[in-house]
Amino acid sequence: MYYQYKIKMEADTKLKTCSCCDGIKSIEHFVKNKNVCKECRNEYTRTRYNSCETSDDIVTCSDCNIDVLKSDLVKNRKVCKKCNNEKRRNKYATNDELRKKLIENASLFKQNRLAQRKKQQELELEQLEERIGRENTICKYCGEIKPKTRFRFNRLKCADCERDEPLEKFKRTVRSRIYCSLNKTKNKHTIDYLGCNSEEYLNLCTFKTPII
């Protein structure tokens, strides 16, 4: 009689009966396509997890005969990582053919990576040119799309940002005056002659002392 009541209740209200705890719950509280509720499944998972060994087993290395943790062994081998690394270093130092082969493989790998990176950059550049036009580029500072003629060679800052910005204009003026005052024999950077950077020199020039 009880099970007939449960079957009728499930059909009427879209409820299910858990096969573990015999509890009647809504479908949302059950594991998908199973008659086990999520609470029972979680409890079973926690119990199974806690029953497992949480500490690493102690294993003896076949080379140095020292007891080490299982996590310190090379995968699928009974040699510890320390012994394995020492063997590889000695083999690399004494075997000329192996060392030459590894160097060639490393060089080839770097060349392939460089070629892939260059190819990816060219693809990204083509996509950018298709989007903004081949004769245009994006200024890194103002973020505006401008013709390539507004950029100096191999520069990411457009001419407007370089020449119209007050600080850049100030830098250019100071640089020119130092160059002319030294009879065009400027051999150092401007900051080396000034003893400070451009922003500090600008603050010094604009600093006004009160008139007594």
N, C-alpha and C positions, 0 to 999 in steps of 0.2 A: 504493500500500500504506500509506503514511504517513497519507494523508487518510482512508482507511477505518478506520485505527486511531483517529484523532481522533474520527471520528463515533461509533464504538462506545464510546469512553471517555466522550464527552459524554452519550450515552444512559444509560450505567450509573451514572455518579456525578453527574449534573446539572451538568456543566461546559460551558463555552462557549469557543469559539475567537475571539480578537480578530481582526478583519479588518485591523487596522493592523500589530500586532506579531506576529501568528500565535501568541500565547501562549495556553495552555490554563489558564483560571482558573474559579473558582466563579462562580455567577450574581450573588452579592452584589457582586463587583468590576466589574460591567458597568453601563453606563448603561441605564436602563429602556427596554425595547422596542427596543434597538439592539445591534449586534454589535461595539461598540467599548468597550473597557475604560475605567475611570475614569482610569487613569494616562495613557493615550494622549489622552483628551479633555482632561485638565488640561494636558498638555504642549502640545497644539494651542492651547488658550486662552491660555496664557502666551506662546507664540510670537507669536500674533496681537496680543496686547496690547502686547508689547514692540516690535512692528513699527510700531505707530501712533505718530503724532507726540505727544509729551508736552508740548511747549512751545506756547504760544498764538501764532497767526499775528499779524503786525503789519499793521494796516489803517489807512488814512488816513481821517480823519473828513471828511465832505463839507461841514461847516460851517466848522470852524476850520482844516482842512487840516493837522492835527497827527497824527503817527503814534501810534496807541494800540494796546493789546492788543485782540484780538478779544473777550475777555470784558468789556471796558469799553464795548462798543457796545450800543445798544438792540436788543432782539431783533428779528430780521428787518429791520433798518435799518442804514444806513451812517452813523449819527450817534452820536457818543459820548454817554455819560450826562450828562457835565458840560454840554455844549451843550444837550441836551434839557431838563435841569432849569432852566437859565438862561432858555430860551425860555418854559417854562411859568410861571416866576415873573414874567417881564415881562408875559406875557399876562394873568396873574391881577391884576397891579397896574394895568394900563392899561385892561382891558376890564371895564366896570362890569356889563354884562349877564351875562358869564361868571362874574364873582365872585359876583354875587347868586344865580345858578343853582347854583353849587357850594356856597354856604352853605346854600341851601334843601335841597339833596340831602343834605348832611352832617347837618343838623338832622333831616330825615326819617329818615335811617339810624339816628341815635341814639335817636329816639323809638321806632322799630320794635324796636331792640335792647332798650330799656328795657321795652317791652310784652312781648316774648318772655321776658325775665328774670323779670318779675313773674308772668307766666303759669306759668312753670316753678316759681317759688317757691310759688305757690298750689297747684299740682299736688302738689308734695312735701309741703306742709302737709296737704293732704287725705289723702294716703297715710299720713302719720304719725298723723293723728287716727283714721283707720280702724284703725290698728294698736294704738294705746294708748288710744283713746277721745277723744271730742270735748271732754270736760270735764277732761282731763288734759294735762300737758305734762312735759317732761324738764328737770330742773335741769342747768345747764351745769357746775356745780361738783361736785356729788355724783353726778350721772348717774342719779338715781333718778326714777321716774315718780311724779308727785304731782299732786293737783288744782290747777287754776288759781287757786283761792282762796288757796292757800299762796304765791302770788307777788304782789309789788307791781306796780303798773302799769308796763308796758314794762321789766320786769326779768327777767333770765335766772337769777338766783340766788333760790332758794326762801327762805321766811322762816326755816326751820330753819338753813340755812347762814348767813343774815345775823345772826340773833339768838342762836343757840346756840353759834356758833363763838367761842372765847375772844377772839381778836384783834378780831373785829367787835364783840363786846360791849364790849371795852375802848375801841375807837374811839368808840362811841356814848356811853359814860360820860364820856370826856374832852371830847367835843364838847358835851355837855349842861352840864358844869361850867363850861367856858369861856363858854358862852352865858349862864349864870346870873350868873357873876362880872362880866360886862360889862353887867349890867342889861338883858339881852335886846336888845343893840345890836351883835350880832356881824355885821361887814361883810366879813370875810375868811375864807379857808379855815382850818381848824384847824392845818394844817401851817405856815401863815404865822405864826400866833401862837406855835407851839411852836418853830419854827426847825429842825425835823427831821420825818421821817415817823413814822408810828405805830409801826412795828417798832423804830426807834431809840429812840423815847421809852419804849416798853415795856421795852427792855433797860436803859435808864437807871433806870427805876423799880424794876426787880427787882435791880439791882446792889447788892450788900451789901458795905460796907466793914468790914474787921476792927476789932473793938473793942480799943483799946489800954489 
